[in-house]
Amino acid sequence: MAAPSPGPREVLACSPEAGHRATASRSGRHNLLWRLRDKQSRLGLFEIGPGHELHRLTCMMQAGLWDAIQATMDHPPTGLSSHEDFSEVLTQVHEGFELGTLAGPAFARLRSSLGLAEEDYQAALGPEGPYLQFLGTSRSKANFFLSHDQRFFLKTQRRREMRVLLAHLPRYVQHLQRHPHSLLSRLLGMHSLRVAQGRKKYFIVMQSIFYPTSRIAERYDIKGCEVNRWVEPDTKDSSLVLVLKDLNFQGKTINLGPQRSWLLHQVELDTAFLRELNMLDYSLLLAFQGLHQDERGPGSSLIFCVTRSVQGTLIPEESEGQNRRLLPDVPNALHVLDGPEQRYFLGLVDLATVYGLRKRLEHLWKTLRYPGRTFSTVSPAHYARRLCQWVEAHTE
């Protein structure tokens, strides 16, 4: 089956890197302010062509993922899920690099439960088209990529983050089975990549929250706090893919009508799960899209969906607590919620930060540094409660 045709791409340039490297190497007179302005000028989506500094890396990722997915198609998991599904590591050697697939059978089962065909997954992530690099306002040092159709999101991870994700993977899968319409981002694969004899790099593949992209007007990354939660809007370039933050959302409302009660309950369920895992610093991604006249009104694009969502544990005594809803008959339905006039894309992402010693010390430092202000590094219970309060305060 062919990959779905992408909507119009919001790409600023083929490669900003070549010009950036030449400019940055001229002299030492370029100070921190210049570099910050330069970063701001390079925000958005960029096609990773042959001149891009990450072209070789992404070509290896594409070739490695094609073969890894092919291996799953040739030998799909059979029988009941087992502990070995979550511990298996498949290493495939290529010319100049090797790619590892972590917990491959577990992710193959998860993709199947989402109704995602392996052929589509392979076509989107393979070498059929170049990846897009996303340069955003995040403080993370990770690299962010989108598949050529913008359906899948790839993010590099630290080794300790991968360990956290793997350790929690069985409970994550269980949560999605118990709550098929969860707002948690759908993690689709975890991989390592080693070039020659170098150190391993790690990356994950997720379903993009903001898909399809063609009509999205505004994007936000919400943490429910105020410190470092403002992004300078760009009023000159309407095609710039800019993700705004909490303080940019002031004065706005998510108008859901009768769907509001579902959202409030689901956010409570998902944040309670993350609190149990001792997690913090995750974000609620949110985007707006105006509905056309023929898309408005009750039932205009809704279907009751059971089998299309995560399947597996339809236990009778648990079915009432699954918090299912009517899903819109659109791509990426699990992350789409329609109000009377707007379509909203919603999902919880960045699920790998644990409240350990480092974060506890950071909390103490920020308490002294920002007295009376709200910041992201707080206890998991406080973080979950605050995000739920933000959603309740900004919806109607």
GUSE-864059 format. One record per residue (C-alpha): residue number from 1; residue in one letter; x, y, z. Coordinates in pm, whole numbers. Example, Ala and Ser with C-alpha at 12.3 -4.5 7.8 and 13.67 -1.06 7.14 Angstrom:
2
   nr  rest    east   north      up
    1     A    1230    -450     780
    2     S    1367    -106     714
END
This chain:
396
   nr  rest    east   north      up
    1     M       0       0       0
    2     A     140     340     -92
    3     A     216     598     174
    4     P     -53     865     214
    5     S       9    1170       1
    6     P     136    1456     216
    7     G     -33    1792     241
    8     P     149    2111     145
    9     R     489    2118     312
   10     E     573    2408     538
   11     V     942    2415     447
   12     L    1151    2729     468
   13     A    1463    2615     282
   14     C    1647    2308     167
   15     S    1934    2348     409
   16     P    2017    2637     641
   17     E    2331    2466     766
   18     A    2579    2544     490
   19     G    2530    2920     512
   20     H    2518    2908     889
   21     R    2852    2726     913
   22     A    3021    2971     677
   23     T    2892    3273     866
   24     A    2970    3135    1211
   25     S    3331    3058    1119
   26     R    3429    3408    1002
   27     S    3545    3555    1329
   28     G    3494    3559    1702
   29     R    3294    3882    1700
   30     H    2964    3694    1690
   31     N    2843    3702    2048
   32     L    2566    3519    2231
   33     L    2299    3768    2121
   34     W    2391    3709    1756
   35     R    2369    3335    1801
   36     L    2027    3361    1965
   37     R    1900    3578    1682
   38     D    2049    3337    1430
   39     K    1867    3046    1593
   40     Q    1541    3239    1586
   41     S    1590    3312    1215
   42     R    1631    2939    1146
   43     L    1321    2810    1321
   44     G    1086    2588    1128
   45     L    1098    2285     900
   46     F    1387    2221     663
   47     E    1427    1950     405
   48     I    1741    1746     471
   49     G    1902    1745     128
   50     P    2252    1639      22
   51     G    2410    1963     149
   52     H    2265    1935     498
   53     E    2497    1844     785
   54     L    2255    1570     898
   55     H    2202    1419     554
   56     R    2436    1124     606
   57     L    2286    1045     946
   58     T    1928    1049     821
   59     C    2018     838     517
   60     M    2154     574     754
   61     M    1841     598     966
   62     Q    1621     552     660
   63     A    1815     254     525
   64     G    1833      93     869
   65     L    1464     144     944
   66     W    1362       4     605
   67     D    1546    -320     677
   68     A    1430    -334    1039
   69     I    1065    -299     940
   70     Q    1117    -555     663
   71     A    1248    -800     923
   72     T     926    -752    1121
   73     M     718    -805     807
   74     D     912   -1124     728
   75     H     886   -1257    1084
   76     P     586   -1097    1261
   77     P     531   -1177    1628
   78     T     291   -1465    1686
   79     G     106   -1601    1985
   80     L      49   -1413    2307
   81     S     266   -1122    2416
   82     S     549   -1220    2649
   83     H     825   -1064    2857
   84     E    1072   -1145    2578
   85     D     885    -908    2346
   86     F    1006    -618    2559
   87     S    1366    -733    2601
   88     E    1454    -843    2247
   89     V    1729    -650    2066
   90     L    1781    -701    1693
   91     T    2108    -567    1547
   92     Q    2142    -540    1169
   93     V    2481    -462    1019
   94     H    2499    -231     718
   95     E    2789     -86     523
   96     G    2946     168     758
   97     F    2691     142    1038
   98     E    2466     -88    1238
   99     L    2111     -29    1352
  100     G    1957    -184    1661
  101     T    1586    -236    1713
  102     L    1480    -248    2078
  103     A    1169    -437    2190
  104     G    1077    -494    1826
  105     P     797    -750    1882
  106     A     630    -528    2145
  107     F     625    -230    1909
  108     A     509    -445    1616
  109     R     209    -553    1825
  110     L     142    -193    1927
  111     R     152     -69    1567
  112     S     -84    -348    1467
  113     S    -328    -257    1743
  114     L    -332      99    1608
  115     G    -425     -27    1262
  116     L     -92      91    1121
  117     A      15    -128     827
  118     E     385    -216     830
  119     E     403    -136     456
  120     D     285     221     523
  121     Y     523     257     816
  122     Q     813     135     604
  123     A     729     360     310
  124     A     707     671     528
  125     L    1031     611     720
  126     G    1239     456     440
  127     P    1441     632     170
  128     E    1142     718     -49
  129     G    1173    1087      43
  130     P    1403    1304     257
  131     Y    1333    1361     623
  132     L    1250    1710     744
  133     Q    1444    1868    1029
  134     F    1239    2058    1285
  135     L    1420    2347    1451
  136     G    1205    2473    1735
  137     T    1222    2668    2057
  138     S    1285    2366    2279
  139     R    1579    2382    2521
  140     S    1651    2017    2451
  141     K    1975    1925    2272
  142     A    1794    1650    2083
  143     N    1754    1644    1705
  144     F    1396    1638    1577
  145     F    1291    1496    1241
  146     L     969    1431    1053
  147     S     912    1168     788
  148     H     868    1308     438
  149     D     487    1288     471
  150     Q     505    1446     822
  151     R     310    1154     966
  152     F     588    1030    1197
  153     F     815    1217    1433
  154     L    1169    1102    1517
  155     K    1368    1232    1812
  156     T    1720    1154    1931
  157     Q    1741    1048    2296
  158     R    2003    1016    2566
  159     R    2092     668    2682
  160     R    1935     722    3025
  161     E    1611     837    2861
  162     M    1602     518    2655
  163     R    1650     314    2971
  164     V    1355     490    3132
  165     L    1133     435    2829
  166     L    1225      67    2806
  167     A    1173      11    3178
  168     H     825     163    3160
  169     L     727      17    2822
  170     P     519    -277    2957
  171     R     315     -43    3179
  172     Y     284     209    2895
  173     V     139     -60    2666
  174     Q     -92    -175    2945
  175     H    -217     182    2997
  176     L    -298     217    2626
  177     Q    -485    -113    2636
  178     R    -688      -2    2937
  179     H    -749     346    2792
  180     P    -756     308    2410
  181     H    -827     678    2355
  182     S    -545     800    2577
  183     L    -375    1128    2488
  184     L     -28     983    2544
  185     S     184    1007    2230
  186     R     202     673    2047
  187     L     559     545    2067
  188     L     612     324    1761
  189     G     979     221    1776
  190     M    1306     256    1968
  191     H    1641     224    1795
  192     S    2016     260    1831
  193     L    2258     356    1557
  194     R    2635     311    1565
  195     V    2859     450    1290
  196     A    3180     246    1238
  197     Q    3331     203    1586
  198     G    3175     517    1731
  199     R    2936     558    2021
  200     K    2576     456    1983
  201     K    2316     718    1911
  202     Y    1959     650    2016
  203     F    1631     764    1868
  204     I    1261     696    1896
  205     V     978     704    1641
  206     M     639     844    1735
  207     Q     312     920    1566
  208     S     309    1295    1504
  209     I      48    1480    1709
  210     F      23    1756    1449
  211     Y     -90    1549    1151
  212     P    -223    1618     894
  213     T     -58    1959     891
  214     S    -208    2139     591
  215     R    -468    2349     775
  216     I    -316    2388    1121
  217     A    -308    2756    1218
  218     E    -149    2765    1565
  219     R      65    2524    1769
  220     Y     141    2527    2142
  221     D     358    2337    2390
  222     I     189    2359    2732
  223     K     345    2271    3068
  224     G     115    2468    3298
  225     C     379    2711    3427
  226     E     528    3053    3346
  227     V     911    3054    3372
  228     N    1065    3036    3023
  229     R     722    2976    2873
  230     W     708    3261    2619
  231     V     807    3251    2252
  232     E     838    3566    2045
  233     P     577    3530    1769
  234     D     688    3585    1410
  235     T     449    3826    1241
  236     K     645    3854     915
  237     D     641    3495     790
  238     S     305    3321     815
  239     S     456    2996     681
  240     L     696    2965     976
  241     V     628    2650    1176
  242     L     650    2796    1527
  243     V     542    2618    1844
  244     L     430    2873    2104
  245     K     413    2821    2482
  246     D     197    2880    2788
  247     L     226    3258    2813
  248     N     142    3296    2444
  249     F    -188    3120    2516
  250     Q    -313    3386    2758
  251     G    -662    3505    2669
  252     K    -737    3202    2453
  253     T    -983    2921    2517
  254     I   -1031    2566    2392
  255     N   -1400    2554    2302
  256     L   -1504    2189    2305
  257     G   -1870    2198    2400
  258     P   -1991    1853    2513
  259     Q   -1646    1699    2453
  260     R   -1494    1899    2739
  261     S   -1590    1649    3010
  262     W   -1420    1368    2815
  263     L   -1098    1569    2783
  264     L   -1085    1663    3151
  265     H   -1129    1300    3255
  266     Q    -872    1170    3007
  267     V    -611    1424    3114
  268     E    -670    1313    3474
  269     L    -626     946    3378
  270     D    -309    1006    3177
  271     T    -141    1241    3424
  272     A    -226    1002    3709
  273     F     -44     729    3518
  274     L     259     952    3462
  275     R     255    1048    3830
  276     E     269     679    3923
  277     L     579     647    3703
  278     N     736     943    3888
  279     M     736    1152    3569
  280     L     745    1526    3516
  281     D     835    1783    3251
  282     Y     605    1633    2988
  283     S     408    1865    2762
  284     L      56    1889    2631
  285     L      90    1963    2260
  286     L    -204    2160    2125
  287     A    -291    2290    1779
  288     F    -589    2473    1627
  289     Q    -756    2422    1291
  290     G   -1074    2592    1177
  291     L   -1355    2363    1066
  292     H   -1520    2411     729
  293     Q   -1895    2463     733
  294     D   -1968    2106     622
  295     E   -1748    1972     906
  296     R   -1944    2144    1182
  297     G   -2240    2014    1370
  298     P   -2306    1697    1570
  299     G   -2209    1376    1398
  300     S   -2079    1542    1080
  301     S   -1748    1354    1089
  302     L   -1777    1121    1386
  303     I   -1769     745    1409
  304     F   -1780     527    1715
  305     C   -1450     347    1704
  306     V   -1353      38    1901
  307     T   -1138    -184    1683
  308     R    -947     104    1525
  309     S    -804     206    1860
  310     V    -555      16    2073
  311     Q    -698    -331    2122
  312     G    -615    -613    2353
  313     T    -769    -591    2698
  314     L   -1142    -548    2652
  315     I   -1205    -691    2998
  316     P   -1578    -648    3081
  317     E   -1523    -509    3429
  318     E   -1274    -253    3293
  319     S   -1463    -144    2981
  320     E   -1668     118    3166
  321     G   -1352     291    3286
  322     Q   -1186     310    2945
  323     N   -1324     659    2876
  324     R   -1390     596    2509
  325     R   -1527     872    2291
  326     L   -1661     932    1942
  327     L   -1357     965    1718
  328     P   -1361    1191    1411
  329     D   -1334     999    1086
  330     V   -1001    1160     996
  331     P    -634    1055     996
  332     N    -470    1060    1340
  333     A    -813    1044    1505
  334     L    -677     953    1849
  335     H    -520    1299    1876
  336     V    -803    1497    1715
  337     L   -1091    1650    1907
  338     D   -1361    1858    1737
  339     G   -1536    2151    1898
  340     P   -1827    2346    1749
  341     E   -1602    2560    1526
  342     Q   -1244    2442    1574
  343     R   -1057    2115    1537
  344     Y    -797    2057    1808
  345     F    -490    1835    1794
  346     L    -392    1720    2144
  347     G    -129    1485    2284
  348     L     105    1435    2578
  349     V     471    1406    2478
  350     D     821    1386    2633
  351     L     754    1093    2866
  352     A    1110    1016    2980
  353     T    1197    1256    3264
  354     V    1203    1102    3613
  355     Y    1194    1300    3937
  356     G    1527    1174    4065
  357     L    1805    1342    4262
  358     R    1905    1573    3976
  359     K    1552    1707    3933
  360     R    1503    1740    4308
  361     L    1814    1958    4331
  362     E    1695    2157    4030
  363     H    1363    2211    4208
  364     L    1540    2353    4514
  365     W    1753    2584    4300
  366     K    1454    2714    4103
  367     T    1258    2771    4423
  368     L    1532    3015    4528
  369     R    1583    3155    4178
  370     Y    1215    3220    4099
  371     P    1033    3297    4427
  372     G     658    3324    4380
  373     R     670    3205    4018
  374     T     570    2873    3863
  375     F     830    2659    3686
  376     S     842    2313    3532
  377     T    1060    2125    3783
  378     V     817    2026    4057
  379     S     713    1694    4209
  380     P     519    1454    3980
  381     A     204    1495    4192
  382     H     226    1875    4171
  383     Y     305    1863    3799
  384     A       8    1638    3719
  385     R    -234    1840    3931
  386     R    -120    2169    3780
  387     L    -158    2051    3421
  388     C    -508    1922    3495
  389     Q    -592    2262    3644
  390     W    -457    2438    3335
  391     V    -677    2228    3106
  392     E    -983    2290    3322
  393     A    -917    2665    3332
  394     H    -864    2698    2955
  395     T   -1153    2488    2823
  396     E   -1524    2545    2792
END
